[in-house]
Amino acid sequence: MATPHLSDAELATQPAAYWTKVAYESLIAFTRARQAEFGFTQPQFWLLRNLSSNDISPDGHGMTVAELRSAMRTYLLSEDDLEAEAEVLVERGWLTRDHQGRLWITEAGEAARVDLKKHALAIRDRIHQGIADADYVAALKVLRQLIRNTDDTAS
């Protein structure tokens, strides 16, 4: 999306909600397109991460799709079909499913997760291109303050 040139004074009057939505949609689309180029989806990567004791999973125990969906509720998109994504990973041999319907990451899945994580770093580097860490931190601090200003329960 091309963004119009606006002066600092004009930018100061822009609605934060609009720009955070535009940024979110652009970042998600970019990330998912890059991941597709590498042969995987964002939900597949999240499934591997949530099942790996070397990443998000605290214990490496298997989880059902419903448990995984609950664990990922804050970042899944409405169109994400975890059952279908998990089935692709089972077919690849990256996950197995036990008789109780729990998914478990395999050795091949762990190796894939490590490899896919390398792509995540490259995608992040591209997204952050031309942005100093201090500027990125400042932007996040502003967003966090906006959240605090509008949600008494935010932390």
N, C-alpha and C positions, 0 to 999 in steps of 0.2 A: 504494500500500500504506500503510495506516495503521500508524504505529509507536507502540507503547505508551509511556506516560510512565515513564521510569526515572530514579531518582536518580543523581547522579554516582557514588556508591559502587556502585550496581547496574551502571551503564554500564561501570565499570572492570573488571567481571568478565565482560563479554560477549565471545564469541569473535569475533576480528577477521575470520576467514575467512567466517563467516556474514554479517556486515554488509557486507564488501566484495563478496560475491556478490550480495546483495540490492541494493546500490547499483549495481553493474554492470548487472544485469538491468533495473533501473528506468531508469537513464540511457540505455541502448541502446534500450529500448522507447519512451521519451519522444522521443529524437532521431529515431528512424525514423518514428514517427507524425507528427511535425512535418514532416519531409522529405516524407512521402507527401502531406500537405496541400498542399505546394508543388509537387507533381507529379514528384518524383524519389525515388530510393532512395539510401541511404547507399553501397552498392557502386557505383552509377552515378557519384556524386560522387567516390569514390576512384579510379575508372577515369580520369576526366577529370584529376584531380590528378596521378596517376602518369604520365600521358602529356603533361602540359604542362611545357614548359621554363620557364614562369613560376611553377611550383609545385614539386612533388616531383621531377619528372624532371630529372636533371642535364644532359641533352643534347637532350631533345625527340625522340629517336628512337622509332620505333614499337616495339611489343612484342607478343609473342604472348600469348594468354590464359594459357598456362602460365607465362610469365615474369612477367606481372602477378600471377598467383596467388602465385607465389613471393615477389614484392616485398611483397605484402600479407598474407603468412602470419601475421603477429603480430596482425592485427586483423580478419581475415575471420571470419565465423561459419560453422559447418559447413553451414548451409542456404543460404549465399550462392552463387548460380549465376552466375559471372562471364561465362560464354559467353552465357547468356540476357540478362544485363544489358547486355553489350556490343552484342548484336544490337539491342536497343531504341535504343541510342545511335547505331548505324549507321543505323537507320531514321529517326531524327530528323535525321540529317545532322551529328551532333556528332562522330562518328568515321567513319573510312574503314578498309577492310581491303585490304591489298595482296595480290599474288599469292602471297606467302610466309606469309600468314595473320597478318601483323603489323597491329596496330591503330595508327592515327595520329589525333591530335586535329585537327579542322578549325578554321577561323576561327570558325565558328558554335559549335563545341564550346568553344573558348576563351572566347568571349563568355558562353556558358552557365555555364562554370565560375566566371567572375567574378561573375555574377549569383547563382549558387547559394551562393557563399562569403558573400554578404551574409546569406543565410538562416542560415548556420552561425553567424555572429556573433550574430544575434538569438536563436537557440536557446541558445547559450552564455550570453548575458545572462540568459535565463529560468532556466537551470539554476543560475546563480550568484546569483540574486536573494536578497537578505537575508544574503549571506555576504561579509564583508569580505575583501579580498585577503589580508590578514595571516592570517586564519583559514584560508583556502584553502591558502595556502603552508604553514602549520603542519600541516594535515591531510596534505598531500602529503609533508612531511618525516617525519611519523610513519609513513606507509605505506612510504616508502623505507627507513626504519630497520627496519621489520618484515621487509622483503625482505632487507636485509643480514643480519638476525639469523637468517634461515632458509635462506639460499642463499649459500654461500661464493663462488660465481662471479658473483653479482649486482654490478652497478656503479652 
